[in-house]
Amino acid sequence: MCPESSRYHKGMSAATALDGFLDPLGRCLDAESARRVVELRVAPPVQQRIDTLAERANDGVLTSDEAAEYEALINAADFISILKIKARQQLPPICM
C-alpha cells in the first residue's frame, strides 16, 4: 500500500477525509457556480427541524429514528460547509 493511501486508513478523521474528497470538486467550480454554492442557505423548515432535534438531543430524549435523522442532517451540514469553503477558495478576493 502506498503511503498516500495508507493515511486514509489510519487516524484520519471523517472531516479530513471529506475535505480531501471535496477538494477536487471545489476546483471544478467556475466563478458563478462557486458564488452560488457560497450563498446556499438552509431552508427555514429544515433549520427548524435541526433546531428541534438539537434541543431534544441536548435534553436526552431523542428516539433512535430521530437520532439517525439528526446525524444525517449534521453530516449533510458538514458536507455543505466544507463544500462552501472549497467554493470560496475559487472566488477572487474581495478588495475593500
C-alpha positions as CSV (number, residue, x, y, z in Angstrom):
1,M,0.0,0.0,0.0
2,C,1.4,3.4,-0.9
3,P,2.0,6.0,1.9
4,E,-0.6,8.4,0.4
5,S,-3.4,5.8,0.6
6,S,-2.4,4.5,4.0
7,R,-3.1,7.8,5.7
8,Y,-6.8,7.3,4.8
9,H,-6.9,4.1,6.8
10,K,-5.1,5.2,10.0
11,G,-6.2,8.0,12.2
12,M,-7.8,10.2,9.6
13,S,-10.9,12.0,10.8
14,A,-14.1,11.9,8.8
15,A,-13.8,15.7,8.3
16,T,-10.3,15.4,7.0
17,A,-11.3,12.6,4.6
18,L,-14.3,14.6,3.4
19,D,-12.1,17.7,2.9
20,G,-9.8,15.6,0.7
21,F,-12.8,14.2,-1.1
22,L,-14.3,17.6,-1.9
23,D,-11.1,19.4,-2.8
24,P,-11.1,18.2,-6.5
25,L,-14.8,19.1,-6.7
26,G,-14.2,22.6,-5.5
27,R,-11.6,23.1,-8.2
28,C,-14.2,22.2,-10.8
29,L,-16.4,25.2,-10.0
30,D,-16.4,28.2,-12.2
31,A,-16.9,31.6,-10.5
32,E,-20.7,31.7,-10.9
33,S,-21.1,28.2,-9.6
34,A,-18.8,28.9,-6.7
35,R,-20.7,32.1,-5.8
36,R,-24.0,30.2,-5.8
37,V,-22.6,27.4,-3.6
38,V,-21.2,30.0,-1.1
39,E,-24.7,31.7,-1.0
40,L,-26.5,28.4,-0.2
41,R,-28.7,28.7,2.8
42,V,-30.7,26.0,4.7
43,A,-34.4,26.3,4.1
44,P,-36.3,27.6,7.2
45,P,-38.3,24.4,7.7
46,V,-35.1,22.3,7.6
47,Q,-33.3,24.6,10.0
48,Q,-36.4,24.5,12.3
49,R,-36.2,20.6,12.3
50,I,-32.5,20.7,13.0
51,D,-33.1,23.1,16.0
52,T,-35.9,20.8,17.3
53,L,-33.7,17.7,17.1
54,A,-30.8,19.6,18.7
55,E,-32.9,20.6,21.6
56,R,-34.2,17.1,22.0
57,A,-30.7,15.7,21.8
58,N,-29.5,18.2,24.5
59,D,-32.4,17.1,26.7
60,G,-31.5,13.4,26.1
61,V,-34.9,12.5,24.7
62,L,-34.2,11.7,21.0
63,T,-35.7,8.5,19.7
64,S,-33.5,6.2,17.7
65,D,-35.2,7.4,14.5
66,E,-34.7,11.0,15.5
67,A,-31.0,10.3,16.4
68,A,-30.4,8.8,12.9
69,E,-32.2,11.8,11.3
70,Y,-30.2,14.3,13.3
71,E,-26.9,12.6,12.5
72,A,-27.8,12.6,8.8
73,L,-28.7,16.3,8.9
74,I,-25.4,17.1,10.7
75,N,-23.4,15.1,8.3
76,A,-25.1,16.9,5.4
77,A,-24.4,20.3,7.0
78,D,-20.7,19.3,7.4
79,F,-20.6,18.3,3.8
80,I,-22.1,21.6,2.7
81,S,-19.9,23.6,5.0
82,I,-16.7,22.1,3.6
83,L,-18.0,22.5,0.0
84,K,-18.7,26.2,0.7
85,I,-15.1,26.6,1.9
86,K,-13.8,25.0,-1.3
87,A,-16.1,27.2,-3.4
88,R,-15.0,30.3,-1.5
89,Q,-11.4,29.4,-2.4
90,Q,-12.2,29.5,-6.1
91,L,-13.5,33.1,-5.9
92,P,-11.3,36.1,-6.4
93,P,-10.5,38.0,-3.2
94,I,-12.8,40.9,-2.4
95,C,-10.9,44.2,-2.1
96,M,-12.4,46.8,0.3
